[in-house]
Amino acid sequence: MKLFGTNISSIPPEWKPLARVFAALGDEHRQRILLLFEKGERLNVGQIAAVSTLARSTVSHHLQILHKASVLCSEKIGKEVWFWINRNWLEKTLGNVLNYVQQNC
């Protein structure tokens, strides 16, 4: 057991974005929203609200949380904001944890 002498007062810098990702994905509604996206697909609030049990304003709130956590990217085109999964960033961020587990556990 590697316990004594271990400094747990900080986490590796590459892990810091994980807290936002895990917090964002800790909500079941946001997990369901994420699961709506097919590979390479872009969706707007109206499309997501149409297949959700949530009000449009609530969907918009959840999308903003996912966006702030960098789970989703967005682009405003005209009056609509389109969202898509930030695949490269998620792969890199979650890969940091996987690499740690593979190397140290």
C-alpha positions in Angstrom: 0.0 0.0 0.0 1.4 3.4 -1.1 -0.2 5.5 1.6 2.5 7.2 3.7 4.3 10.0 1.9 1.5 10.4 -0.6 0.4 14.0 -1.1 -3.4 14.1 -1.7 -3.7 17.8 -1.2 -3.8 18.3 -5.0 -4.7 16.4 -8.1 -2.7 16.3 -11.3 -3.4 19.3 -13.6 -4.7 17.1 -16.3 -7.4 15.8 -14.0 -8.8 19.2 -13.0 -11.4 19.4 -15.9 -12.8 16.0 -14.7 -14.6 17.5 -11.8 -16.8 19.6 -14.2 -17.3 16.7 -16.5 -18.3 14.3 -13.6 -20.6 17.0 -12.1 -22.2 17.7 -15.4 -22.7 14.0 -16.2 -23.9 13.2 -12.6 -27.4 14.3 -13.5 -29.6 11.7 -15.2 -31.3 14.3 -17.4 -28.0 15.4 -18.8 -27.0 11.8 -19.4 -30.1 11.3 -21.4 -29.5 14.5 -23.4 -26.0 13.3 -24.2 -27.3 9.9 -25.3 -29.6 11.7 -27.9 -26.6 12.7 -30.0 -25.6 10.3 -32.8 -22.1 10.4 -34.1 -21.3 13.8 -35.7 -24.9 15.0 -35.1 -25.8 18.6 -34.1 -29.0 19.3 -32.3 -30.7 22.5 -31.1 -32.7 23.1 -27.9 -36.0 22.7 -29.7 -35.1 19.3 -31.1 -33.9 18.0 -27.7 -37.0 19.4 -25.9 -39.3 17.8 -28.5 -38.1 14.3 -27.4 -37.7 15.1 -23.7 -40.0 15.2 -20.7 -38.4 18.5 -19.7 -39.5 22.0 -20.6 -37.5 23.9 -23.2 -36.1 26.3 -20.6 -34.9 23.3 -18.5 -33.3 21.6 -21.5 -31.5 24.9 -22.2 -30.3 25.0 -18.6 -28.9 21.5 -18.8 -27.3 22.2 -22.2 -25.5 25.2 -20.7 -24.1 23.1 -17.9 -22.9 20.5 -20.4 -21.4 23.3 -22.5 -19.6 24.9 -19.5 -18.1 21.5 -18.7 -16.8 21.3 -22.3 -18.9 18.1 -22.8 -20.7 19.9 -25.6 -19.6 22.5 -28.2 -22.0 25.0 -29.6 -22.4 27.4 -32.5 -25.1 30.0 -33.0 -26.5 30.1 -36.5 -29.2 32.6 -37.0 -31.5 32.4 -34.0 -30.6 28.8 -33.2 -27.8 27.5 -31.1 -26.6 24.1 -32.3 -24.8 21.7 -29.9 -22.6 18.7 -30.5 -20.5 16.3 -28.4 -16.9 17.5 -27.9 -15.6 14.1 -28.7 -11.9 14.9 -28.9 -11.8 16.7 -25.6 -13.8 14.0 -23.8 -11.6 11.3 -25.2 -8.5 13.2 -24.0 -9.9 14.1 -20.6 -11.4 10.7 -19.8 -8.3 9.1 -21.3 -6.2 10.7 -18.6 -8.1 8.8 -16.0 -8.0 5.5 -17.9 -4.2 5.9 -18.4 -3.8 6.4 -14.7 -5.8 3.3 -13.9 -3.9 1.2 -16.4 -0.5 2.4 -15.1 -1.2 2.5 -11.4 -4.0 0.3 -10.3 
